[in-house]
Amino acid sequence: MKVGDLVTLSAYAKQTQLLNRWGHGVWIKNPLMGIVVKVEDMGKKRYYSKNESIRYHVNWIQADGPPSRHGKYGFSARSSPYFFRKDLKFVSKS
């Protein structure tokens, strides 16, 4: 994934407790879409897994998109909310 890619939440993210709000209801008819605006590499530190070493920052096209992988809770107040690769998937061209 790179800057400028069109993404949506993955099936994994929609099943998590903090993001399941965006997996049901109004988003079924009008799917949530966003654009990757920043890719941040955290480096090779021992306490980051392969999935956690790269963080993706997304601007959602809809106004009510999730601010971060932690939903609208305390972590979203951070200065730099992010998603992991397994939280996102590419939007199909159809």
Secondary structure, 3 states (H helix, E strand, C coil): CCCCCEEEECHHHHHCCCCHHHHCHHHCCCCCCEEEEEEEECCCCCCCCCCCCEEEEEEECCCCCCCCCCCCCHHHHCCCCCECHHHEEECCCC
